[in-house]
Amino acid sequence: MYKQFLRPLFFLFDPEKIHHFTFSLIKFSSKIPGISGLFRSLYVLEDKSLERKLFGLTFKNPVGLAAGFDKNAVLFNELADFGFGFIEIGTVTPKGQAGNPKKRLFRLKDDQGIINRMGFNNKGLEAAVEKLKKNKGKLVIGGNIGKNTDTKPEDYTKDYLACFNALHPYVDYFVLNVSCPNVGSHAKLKDKDYLEELIRAVQNANATFNVEKPIVLKIAPDLNTNQLDEIIELVMDTKLDGVIASNTSIDRSGLKASEDLLKSIGNGGLSGQPIKDKSTQVIKYLSEQSGKAFPIIGVGGIHSADDALEKINAGADLVQIYTGFIYEGPSLIKQINKALLKA
């Protein structure tokens, strides 16, 4: 029903406006008696063999929702009814910020992709914490954290630590988002020495809590093999819990979209089918070159069960969807889980 009726209707409207509309629609409908149960009967597939134990956590199934969809942690309880095994909220920054000027979200329909330059728009740390206090415990929740756009380079670590310490009681794992192409002045976040400094600072903060939470690093899909080797070395040296591969891409090669359209859109991170192979190659390289030394969460261009299996066969332990969720609808999660049961 989604692809036949709802998606064509939704795609008639501005992507960002329809995103907010669908949030309100899901929130409202889930309050109607019986609707939450109906969603679960349609989309949730429960089977012990789908469970994955990773980072000391138990995931009901290996299919998650990537960060960027529920930035402010307002819908994770309702989204659990669509069959996800885990949901990543954020990216959360210490202070709320408007992000980049609109228009900043664009569909590439012929490519089944999206370009965004949102710029970490979110309501800030305090707002996220208040929402997370209402967690009904349906599934694993990840906290994707970043810095404010106007933060000076010498204060980047303070921003990450502020988010980490405040969210620690309310999320199950953390993601250090250092690879988003849509925030200004982030060159320092590409520096290996600084990344090691940041990781160790967050790990030291983690050690002050009674229960330490897993910490993973989200990397770009555009890294070359030398840079990926540095990532492997960094993860091994710091004993980081894992890697998410990958974020959105700045590469525009091979797109069906016209040069005029791409020029009119401008800068931004590309997601969806166009980065599927690039993301899978990164996963495969990290897995093989490290000797499967650390867990990998695979994301990028998963629009079908076969796409998800491809990521897992390349070395991903879990997968996440975002653009595929928008193009294919909530039935995609169940399709992937069914395929995993047959694999």
C-alpha positions as CSV (number, residue, x, y, z in Angstrom):
1,M,0.0,0.0,0.0
2,Y,2.8,2.4,0.9
3,K,4.6,2.3,-2.5
4,Q,1.3,2.3,-4.5
5,F,-0.6,5.0,-2.7
6,L,1.2,6.8,0.1
7,R,4.6,7.3,-1.4
8,P,3.3,8.9,-4.7
9,L,1.2,11.2,-2.5
10,F,4.0,12.1,-0.1
11,F,6.4,12.7,-3.0
12,L,4.2,15.5,-4.3
13,F,5.3,17.7,-1.4
14,D,8.5,19.2,-0.1
15,P,10.6,16.5,1.5
16,E,11.2,18.3,4.8
17,K,7.6,19.4,5.2
18,I,6.3,15.8,4.5
19,H,8.8,14.4,7.0
20,H,7.3,16.6,9.7
21,F,3.8,15.7,8.5
22,T,4.4,11.9,8.7
23,F,5.9,12.3,12.2
24,S,2.7,14.0,13.3
25,L,0.6,11.4,11.5
26,I,2.4,8.4,13.1
27,K,2.3,10.1,16.5
28,F,-1.4,10.9,16.3
29,S,-2.5,7.5,14.8
30,S,-0.5,5.6,17.5
31,K,-2.6,7.2,20.2
32,I,-5.8,5.7,18.6
33,P,-6.7,2.4,20.5
34,G,-5.6,-0.6,18.5
35,I,-3.5,1.1,16.0
36,S,-0.2,0.4,17.7
37,G,-1.2,-3.3,17.8
38,L,-2.2,-3.2,14.2
39,F,1.2,-1.8,13.1
40,R,2.9,-4.5,15.1
41,S,0.9,-7.3,13.6
42,L,1.7,-6.0,10.1
43,Y,5.4,-5.2,10.5
44,V,7.0,-6.9,13.6
45,L,8.6,-10.3,13.1
46,E,9.7,-11.8,16.4
47,D,12.0,-14.8,16.3
48,K,14.8,-15.8,18.7
49,S,17.1,-16.6,15.8
50,L,16.9,-13.0,14.7
51,E,18.5,-11.8,17.9
52,R,22.0,-10.4,17.8
53,K,24.3,-10.0,20.8
54,L,26.8,-7.1,20.2
55,F,28.6,-4.7,22.4
56,G,27.1,-6.6,25.4
57,L,23.6,-5.6,24.2
58,T,20.9,-7.9,22.9
59,F,19.2,-6.6,19.7
60,K,15.8,-8.2,18.9
61,N,16.8,-8.2,15.2
62,P,19.7,-6.7,13.3
63,V,17.7,-4.1,11.4
64,G,17.9,-0.6,12.8
65,L,16.9,3.0,11.9
66,A,19.8,5.2,11.2
67,A,20.3,8.6,12.8
68,G,18.8,11.7,11.2
69,F,15.3,10.4,11.0
70,D,14.3,10.9,14.7
71,K,16.7,13.7,15.4
72,N,14.9,14.9,18.6
73,A,13.9,11.5,20.0
74,V,10.2,12.3,19.6
75,L,9.0,9.1,17.8
76,F,11.2,6.2,18.8
77,N,8.5,4.5,20.9
78,E,6.1,4.6,18.0
79,L,8.7,3.6,15.4
80,A,9.4,0.5,17.4
81,D,6.0,-0.8,16.2
82,F,7.4,-1.0,12.6
83,G,9.7,-3.9,13.4
84,F,13.1,-2.2,14.0
85,G,15.6,-4.0,16.3
86,F,17.1,-0.7,17.3
87,I,16.8,3.0,16.7
88,E,19.4,5.7,16.7
89,I,18.3,9.1,17.7
90,G,20.1,12.4,16.8
91,T,22.5,13.8,15.8
92,V,22.1,15.6,19.1
93,T,24.2,18.7,19.8
94,P,24.5,20.5,23.2
95,K,22.5,23.5,22.2
96,G,19.5,23.5,19.9
97,Q,20.3,24.9,16.4
98,A,18.3,25.6,13.3
99,G,20.7,24.0,10.9
100,N,21.4,25.2,7.4
101,P,19.1,27.5,5.5
102,K,16.1,25.9,3.7
103,K,15.7,24.4,1.1
104,R,18.1,21.7,2.3
105,L,16.5,18.3,1.5
106,F,16.1,16.9,-2.0
107,R,14.9,13.7,-3.6
108,L,16.7,12.1,-6.6
109,K,13.8,10.0,-7.7
110,D,15.5,8.4,-10.7
111,D,18.4,7.4,-8.5
112,Q,16.3,6.4,-5.5
113,G,18.5,8.8,-3.5
114,I,18.4,11.8,-1.3
115,I,20.7,14.8,-0.9
116,N,20.6,16.7,2.4
117,R,22.5,19.5,3.9
118,M,20.4,19.8,7.1
119,G,23.3,20.9,9.2
120,F,22.6,19.0,12.5
121,N,19.3,20.8,13.0
122,N,17.9,19.7,16.4
123,K,16.3,21.0,19.6
124,G,19.4,20.3,21.7
125,L,20.4,18.1,24.5
126,E,17.9,19.0,27.2
127,A,14.9,18.4,24.8
128,A,16.3,15.0,23.8
129,V,16.8,13.9,27.4
130,E,13.2,14.9,28.3
131,K,11.9,12.7,25.4
132,L,14.2,9.8,26.3
133,K,12.9,9.8,29.8
134,K,9.6,8.5,28.3
135,N,11.4,5.4,26.8
136,K,9.0,2.4,27.1
137,G,12.0,0.0,26.6
138,K,10.7,-1.6,23.4
139,L,14.2,-1.8,21.8
140,V,17.8,-0.7,21.9
141,I,18.3,3.0,21.6
142,G,21.5,4.6,20.2
143,G,22.6,8.2,20.8
144,N,24.3,9.9,17.9
145,I,26.2,12.9,19.1
146,G,28.0,15.9,17.5
147,K,29.1,19.4,18.0
148,N,27.3,22.7,17.5
149,T,28.1,24.4,14.3
150,D,29.4,27.6,16.0
151,T,31.7,25.7,18.4
152,K,35.3,26.7,18.2
153,P,37.8,23.9,17.3
154,E,39.3,24.0,20.8
155,D,35.9,23.3,22.3
156,Y,34.8,20.4,20.1
157,T,35.6,17.8,22.8
158,K,33.6,19.7,25.3
159,D,30.5,19.5,23.1
160,Y,30.8,15.7,22.6
161,L,31.4,15.2,26.4
162,A,28.4,17.4,27.3
163,C,26.2,15.2,25.1
164,F,27.8,12.0,26.2
165,N,27.4,12.7,30.0
166,A,23.8,14.0,29.7
167,L,22.6,11.1,27.5
168,H,24.5,8.3,29.2
169,P,21.6,7.2,31.5
170,Y,19.1,7.2,28.6
171,V,20.7,5.5,25.6
172,D,22.2,2.0,25.2
173,Y,25.1,2.9,22.9
174,F,26.8,6.0,21.5
175,V,27.9,7.1,18.0
176,L,30.5,9.8,17.6
177,N,29.4,11.5,14.4
178,V,32.6,13.0,13.0
179,S,31.9,12.4,9.3
180,C,28.8,14.4,8.3
181,P,29.5,16.6,5.3
182,N,26.8,19.1,6.2
183,V,28.3,21.0,9.2
184,G,30.8,23.8,8.9
185,S,34.4,23.9,10.2
186,H,34.7,20.1,10.7
187,A,38.2,19.6,9.2
188,K,39.6,18.9,12.6
189,L,37.3,15.9,12.9
190,K,39.2,14.3,10.0
191,D,42.5,14.4,11.8
192,K,43.5,11.0,13.2
193,D,45.4,12.5,16.2
194,Y,42.4,14.6,17.2
195,L,40.0,11.6,16.7
196,E,42.2,9.6,19.1
197,E,42.1,12.5,21.6
198,L,38.3,12.7,21.3
199,I,37.7,9.0,21.6
200,R,40.0,8.7,24.7
201,A,38.2,11.7,26.3
202,V,34.8,10.1,25.8
203,Q,36.1,6.7,27.0
204,N,37.5,8.4,30.2
205,A,34.1,9.9,30.8
206,N,32.5,6.5,30.2
207,A,34.6,5.0,32.9
208,T,33.2,7.3,35.5
209,F,29.7,5.7,35.2
210,N,28.7,2.5,37.0
211,V,27.9,0.9,33.7
212,E,29.9,1.8,30.6
213,K,28.1,2.2,27.3
214,P,29.5,1.0,23.9
215,I,31.0,3.7,21.8
216,V,31.2,3.5,18.0
217,L,32.6,5.8,15.3
218,K,30.6,6.8,12.2
219,I,32.8,7.2,9.1
220,A,32.4,8.6,5.6
221,P,32.0,6.4,2.6
222,D,34.5,8.5,0.6
223,L,37.6,7.4,2.5
224,N,40.5,5.9,0.5
225,T,42.3,2.8,1.5
226,N,45.0,4.7,3.4
227,Q,42.4,6.5,5.4
228,L,40.5,3.3,6.1
229,D,43.8,1.7,7.3
230,E,44.1,4.7,9.7
231,I,40.5,4.0,10.9
232,I,41.4,0.4,11.6
233,E,44.5,1.4,13.4
234,L,42.6,4.0,15.4
235,V,39.8,1.5,16.4
236,M,42.4,-1.1,17.4
237,D,44.6,1.3,19.4
238,T,41.8,2.9,21.3
239,K,39.8,-0.4,21.7
240,L,36.7,1.4,20.4
241,D,33.6,-0.8,20.3
242,G,33.0,-0.6,16.6
243,V,32.3,1.4,13.4
244,I,29.3,2.5,11.5
245,A,29.9,2.5,7.8
246,S,28.9,4.7,6.4
247,N,27.6,8.3,6.5
248,T,26.4,10.2,3.4
249,S,28.7,10.9,0.4
250,I,29.9,14.0,-1.3
251,D,30.6,12.0,-4.5
252,R,28.1,12.7,-7.4
253,S,29.6,10.2,-9.9
254,G,27.3,7.8,-11.8
255,L,24.0,9.5,-11.0
256,K,21.1,9.6,-13.4
257,A,20.1,13.0,-12.2
258,S,21.1,15.8,-14.7
259,E,24.0,18.1,-14.2
260,D,21.5,21.0,-14.1
261,L,19.5,19.4,-11.3
262,L,22.6,18.6,-9.3
263,K,23.9,22.2,-9.8
264,S,20.5,23.6,-8.7
265,I,20.6,21.4,-5.5
266,G,24.2,22.3,-4.6
267,N,26.2,20.9,-1.7
268,G,25.0,18.1,0.6
269,G,25.4,14.5,1.6
270,L,24.1,11.9,-0.8
271,S,22.3,8.8,0.6
272,G,20.3,5.9,-0.8
273,Q,20.9,3.5,-3.7
274,P,23.7,5.6,-5.3
275,I,26.0,4.9,-2.3
276,K,25.1,1.2,-1.9
277,D,28.2,-0.2,-3.5
278,K,30.6,2.4,-2.0
279,S,29.3,1.6,1.5
280,T,29.5,-2.1,1.0
281,Q,33.1,-1.8,-0.2
282,V,34.1,0.1,2.9
283,I,32.5,-2.6,5.1
284,K,34.3,-5.3,3.2
285,Y,37.6,-3.6,3.4
286,L,37.3,-2.9,7.2
287,S,36.2,-6.4,7.9
288,E,38.9,-8.1,5.8
289,Q,41.8,-5.9,6.6
290,S,41.1,-6.0,10.3
291,G,40.5,-9.7,10.4
292,K,37.0,-9.0,11.7
293,A,38.5,-7.5,14.8
294,F,35.6,-5.2,15.6
295,P,31.8,-5.0,15.0
296,I,30.5,-3.1,12.0
297,I,27.1,-1.6,11.5
298,G,26.4,-1.3,7.8
299,V,24.3,1.5,6.3
300,G,24.0,3.1,2.9
301,G,21.6,2.2,0.1
302,I,19.7,-0.6,1.6
303,H,16.4,-0.7,-0.3
304,S,15.8,-4.5,-0.3
305,A,16.4,-7.7,1.6
306,D,19.2,-8.5,-0.9
307,D,20.9,-5.2,-0.2
308,A,20.9,-5.9,3.5
309,L,22.2,-9.5,3.0
310,E,25.0,-8.0,0.8
311,K,26.1,-5.8,3.7
312,I,26.0,-8.6,6.1
313,N,28.0,-10.9,3.8
314,A,30.5,-8.1,3.4
315,G,31.1,-8.1,7.1
316,A,28.3,-6.1,8.8
317,D,27.0,-7.4,12.1
318,L,23.9,-5.1,12.0
319,V,22.4,-2.9,9.4
320,Q,20.5,0.4,9.4
321,I,18.1,2.0,6.9
322,Y,17.0,5.5,6.3
323,T,16.5,6.5,2.7
324,G,15.3,2.9,1.9
325,F,12.7,3.4,4.6
326,I,11.4,6.5,2.8
327,Y,11.4,4.9,-0.6
328,E,10.2,1.4,0.3
329,G,8.1,2.0,3.4
330,P,8.0,0.1,6.7
331,S,7.5,-3.3,5.1
332,L,11.2,-3.3,4.2
333,I,12.2,-4.2,7.8
334,K,10.1,-7.3,7.8
335,Q,11.3,-8.3,4.4
336,I,14.9,-8.1,5.6
337,N,14.2,-10.1,8.7
338,K,12.3,-12.8,6.7
339,A,15.3,-13.1,4.4
340,L,17.6,-13.4,7.3
341,L,15.6,-16.3,8.7
342,K,15.9,-18.1,5.3
343,A,19.6,-17.3,4.9
